[in-house]
Amino acid sequence: MPPLVLSVDDCRAAHDRMLARGVEFTQEPTERYGNVDAGFRDPSGNGWKMIEVRR
């Protein structure tokens, strides 16, 4: 199953807030193709992709 996608305004800031609350990240924020994205798992083990799209 592909990861669920969450769109955010600032991926790095969201990553820092979520990390401080104990979220398990599988991928640190990474810039690619003009966007920044990070991967994490929810408590049920589902994979999520958090994406900041530059406007």
Secondary structure as GFF3:
##gff-version 3
##sequence-region A 1 55
A	DSSP	beta_strand	4	8	.	.	.	ID=ss1
A	DSSP	alpha_helix	11	20	.	.	.	ID=ss2
A	DSSP	beta_strand	24	32	.	.	.	ID=ss3
A	DSSP	beta_strand	35	41	.	.	.	ID=ss4
A	DSSP	beta_strand	47	53	.	.	.	ID=ss5
###
